[in-house]
Amino acid sequence: MDFSGFLLIFGIVIILLRSKKFYTWISLRLKLNAQKRVKYNAKDHDPESARIDGNGRCYPNCDSTVWLRSCREEIIEPIEGHVIGKIPDWIKGSLLRNGPGNWKVGDMSFQHLFDCSALIHRFAIKNGHVTYQNRFVQTNTLKKNLAAQRIVVTEFGTSSVPDPCHSIFEKVGAIFRADNGSDNTMISIYPFGDEFYTFTEAPFIHRINPRTLATEDRVCISDYAGVVNHTSHPHVMPNGTVYNLGMASTKSGPVYNVICFPRGDSMFEEARVVASIPCRWKLNPSYMHTFGITENYFIIVEQPLTISVMEYLKAHFCNHNLSACLKWFDNKPVLFHVIDRNTGQLRYTFHSETFFYLHIINQYEQDDHIVIDICCYKDPEMINCMYLESMTNMQSNPNYAALFRSRPLRFVLPVIKSVSLASRSSKQKSSNRQRLIRSITLMNITNRLQQPRIKQSESQYADITFLTTSNKLNYSLTNSDEAEEPNDYKVDSPVNMVGLKKSRAQAFQLSDGRVFVKPELLCEMGCETPRIHYENYLGKPYRYFYAISSDVDAENPGTLIKVDVLNKTCKQWCESDCYPSEPIFVPAPNKSGEIRKEDDGVVLASMVWGGFNENKVGLLVLCARTWTEIGRCVFHTSGPVPKCLHGWFARDIV
């Protein structure tokens, strides 16, 4: 942020602080939030509410306690495990995993899964043998909390203990400090050259020694790229160059910046912005967890889950958790922004009906189209499903599974047939002046230290697959975006612009030149943490992806799935009371003169078990082609091992 932007925001803050109406408004909002209690009849609103076993559990096959475990003692020195079956001798490297490690600090507990202290796991594989170890990422947040023996840094879903020594002006100054906020990098881990860094959405990353798991450095990306946050999932190109998407502040408002970290000895020092587009709403930039990249394009999927600048200021002064800043616009479209990688210019923007997502499976160009596959949810209620009390009480909530329902959807963007944005820039200027309507703030759903109060309605339990069958738009795509209520808009005499063979996705051009896209369903199972043959097929036509099931009401919620996106078929692997994490594909070594297929290799997944097996962790090895188990290595530890989120296979590092 430049100095003029600082003065502008600082002036607004000072004016608000001196206004009695501001404090009155905050007090009123807090009272209204505390009073909101939505009553509902589960029998009428959710036909699945009757699915309760004899013990009163809604999901007898699902053990949510695997997410509620805390690592009490690090395993610094690698331990040996027991191999069952065979671990292929050609696998050589370390499977590094990141995720929530500890729910407690002193006598206090974090309230959301994303708040837990980051824990790194390592499975070192060589000559058919495997060792295991884990260590906490030594973040500043962890050090401060441990020193105080209480939560002193506000997290996504947990408010810190108020510090009475901080004056109102110190709180104002803290907003503009780069080191303000949590640096708990507990989501993912990615390589930058020969080094590995842990990520979260905050602009901090930590360098981890891939052999000892020691935390060796802390890097503030803001110092090199000027962003205030970035995604947890950068893209690592075959040549080692890394791209990520971040948000920056400018004189004209917030922008999304694509940042390039060129491979070399000075990846951070040589970082540069290669593309930039303005956010749809200046006071409500979209929440970004990932983005897409193909041979010629960057794809930014701008969803209507946003970060409210005003709610952020209020949360900062009122000591609310950061989830209070999220705002969901349930009747506004998702925008697919297509940016030219060569020029950095926005080429196309496509519209779709409202959905929420965390992960993009893959994206590629084919015959003048861009194909992008996404794990989609109807809305962001799954975020509330990951609160401590929500998971603890899951078995008594008959609607939990419906709120966590996702499906993999394929969108096809006809880039050549669409009107270039350059030819209708004047129309775009007027359409960008949209007024925000009917927002739902997650703060109104979730109260601090209480189980989230989920807004219930009959339509809330509709499957996300309605996007593939509905013929109506649930928002206005005409120029009357200023309307207080959205209008149902039916495309008259539609002509499908999608020309790909065997594709059931659709795209329709409206009278003003904008293009509305409708997806097709890739499989009938919930999918999360999807992975592909990343090294060879990122941004290219592909056939298979691998994921964990997100259907908590499935016969076996711990299912690993392999999806054939060409034939729309799905293979499953599961074991009773076993919960694998994100499956990572490792290609088999090339043999002389032999052409390898896309799924020639193995899939590695860490796994934990439910019930009283909290001191047990394992590494699973599946044949990627047949989706059958080749072998596993099981470890018995001195303390509980939590389930993890994302990881990376570090080849040849043992």
Sequence and secondary structure as in RCSB ss.txt:
>XXXX:A:sequence
MDFSGFLLIFGIVIILLRSKKFYTWISLRLKLNAQKRVKYNAKDHDPESARIDGNGRCYPNCDSTVWLRSCREEI
IEPIEGHVIGKIPDWIKGSLLRNGPGNWKVGDMSFQHLFDCSALIHRFAIKNGHVTYQNRFVQTNTLKKNLAAQR
IVVTEFGTSSVPDPCHSIFEKVGAIFRADNGSDNTMISIYPFGDEFYTFTEAPFIHRINPRTLATEDRVCISDYA
GVVNHTSHPHVMPNGTVYNLGMASTKSGPVYNVICFPRGDSMFEEARVVASIPCRWKLNPSYMHTFGITENYFII
VEQPLTISVMEYLKAHFCNHNLSACLKWFDNKPVLFHVIDRNTGQLRYTFHSETFFYLHIINQYEQDDHIVIDIC
CYKDPEMINCMYLESMTNMQSNPNYAALFRSRPLRFVLPVIKSVSLASRSSKQKSSNRQRLIRSITLMNITNRLQ
QPRIKQSESQYADITFLTTSNKLNYSLTNSDEAEEPNDYKVDSPVNMVGLKKSRAQAFQLSDGRVFVKPELLCEM
GCETPRIHYENYLGKPYRYFYAISSDVDAENPGTLIKVDVLNKTCKQWCESDCYPSEPIFVPAPNKSGEIRKEDD
GVVLASMVWGGFNENKVGLLVLCARTWTEIGRCVFHTSGPVPKCLHGWFARDIV
>XXXX:A:secstr
  HHHHHHHHHHHHHHHT HHHHHHHHHHHHHHHH      HHHH GGGG   TTS S TT  GGGGS    S E
EEEEE EEEE   TT  EEEEEEEEEESEETTEE SBGGGSEEEEEEEEEETTEEEEEEEE   HHHHHHHHHTS
  S  SS      TT  HHHHHHHHT TT S     SEEEEETTEEEEE SSSEEEEE TTT  EEEEEETHHHH
  SEE S  EE TTS EEEEEEEEETTEEEEEEEEE SSTTTTTT EEEEEEE SSTTS B  S  EE SSEEEE
EE SEEE HHHHHHHHHHT  GGGGEEEETTS EEEEEEETTT  EEEEEEE   EEEEEEEEEEETTEEEEEEE
EESSTHHHHTTBHHHHHTGGG TTHHHHT EEEEEEEE TTTS  GGGGHHHHHHHT     SEEEGGGT  TTS
       GGGGS TTHHHH  EESS  SS TT SS   EE SS       TT   EEEE TTS EEEE EE  SS
 EEEEE  HHHHTTS   EEEEEE  TTSSSTT EEEEETTTTEEEEE  TTEEE   EEEE    TT    TT 
EEEEEEEEESTT TTEEEEEEEETTTTEEEEEEEEE SS      EEEEEET  
